[in-house]
Amino acid sequence: MKAVITVVGKDAVGILAKVSGKCSEYNVNVIEVSQTVLQEMFCMIMVCDISKISVEFIRFCAEMETLGREMGMQIHTMHEDIFESMHHI
């Protein structure tokens, strides 16, 4: 099972470290990362393996959202099934 995590907000030092640290805290393995800075806006997409996640997925999503608010950013976590359904016609 996989999840897609998106992170958007003003660029700052340590964003990747904080987000991947929170993933590690819940035994979520980061598989792929794509990030860029557009002017001063940080944008990142992570694909993560959630097959060994240590909490319910909905709680992990809430924790990531809370982390985003603490960082002044938007963090959205989506299960791969939802992601695939949204992008399949």
C-alpha positions in Angstrom: 0.0 0.0 0.0 1.2 3.5 -0.8 0.3 7.1 0.0 1.0 10.4 -1.8 1.9 13.3 0.4 2.0 16.9 -1.0 3.6 19.8 0.8 3.2 23.4 -0.3 4.2 26.6 1.4 6.9 29.3 1.8 10.4 27.8 1.5 12.4 27.3 4.7 15.2 25.2 6.0 14.3 21.7 7.2 11.0 21.0 5.5 12.0 17.7 4.0 13.6 16.7 7.3 10.5 17.5 9.4 8.1 15.7 7.0 10.2 12.6 6.5 10.9 12.6 10.3 7.2 12.5 11.0 6.8 9.6 8.4 9.6 7.7 10.2 7.8 8.2 13.5 4.9 6.2 12.2 6.9 3.6 10.3 6.0 5.1 6.9 8.8 4.6 4.4 9.5 7.4 1.9 10.0 5.8 -1.5 10.2 8.7 -3.9 10.5 12.5 -3.5 10.1 15.3 -6.0 10.6 18.8 -4.8 11.1 22.3 -6.3 11.2 25.9 -5.2 9.2 28.3 -7.4 10.3 31.8 -6.5 9.9 31.4 -2.7 7.2 28.7 -2.8 8.3 25.2 -1.8 6.4 22.3 -3.5 7.0 18.6 -2.7 5.4 15.3 -3.6 6.3 12.2 -1.8 5.3 8.6 -2.5 5.4 6.5 0.6 5.0 2.8 1.5 2.3 2.6 4.3 2.2 -1.2 4.5 3.8 -1.2 7.9 2.3 2.0 9.3 2.0 1.9 13.1 -1.3 3.8 13.4 -4.5 4.0 11.5 -4.1 5.8 8.2 -6.7 8.5 9.1 -4.7 9.4 12.2 -1.5 9.6 10.2 -3.3 12.0 7.8 -4.4 14.2 10.7 -0.9 14.2 12.2 0.6 15.3 8.9 -2.0 18.1 8.6 -1.2 19.3 12.1 2.5 19.3 11.2 1.7 21.4 8.2 -0.2 23.9 10.3 2.7 24.1 12.8 5.1 24.8 9.9 2.8 27.3 8.2 2.4 25.0 5.2 -0.3 22.8 3.6 0.4 19.1 3.9 -2.1 16.7 2.3 -1.9 12.9 2.5 -3.9 10.7 0.2 -4.1 6.9 0.0 -3.0 5.6 -3.4 -6.4 4.1 -4.1 -8.0 7.5 -3.9 -5.2 9.1 -5.9 -5.5 6.5 -8.7 -9.3 6.8 -8.8 -9.1 10.6 -9.1 -6.7 10.3 -12.0 -8.3 7.5 -13.9 -11.0 8.1 -16.5 
